[in-house]
């Protein structure tokens, strides 16, 4: 149990780090920040996603791969590749529908960025116990 709490706390700090890096006023601002890392190197882009790698590490370390852990991994993978696809559409191909362009300009509440830190650690704790 204490290992589960320790791993959960580490994931919490990883998610807070991600939230701090990605924080912006709009979704296009978030994508612009991520695009600067993507431009430098795709590997750098992946490195600023420590929560994803930590969850993979926990799966290998503990051998736990239950339904909750699979759900957690699936959410993180979907999030990562959705960001890549949005970056490609917005900054590389520059092909965005007017509806999506309008949605990208919506203001994001500051609590939105802390949702990962509020959602992923409890899921990890539930998966490990």
Beta strands, then each sheet from edge to edge (+ up, - down):
end
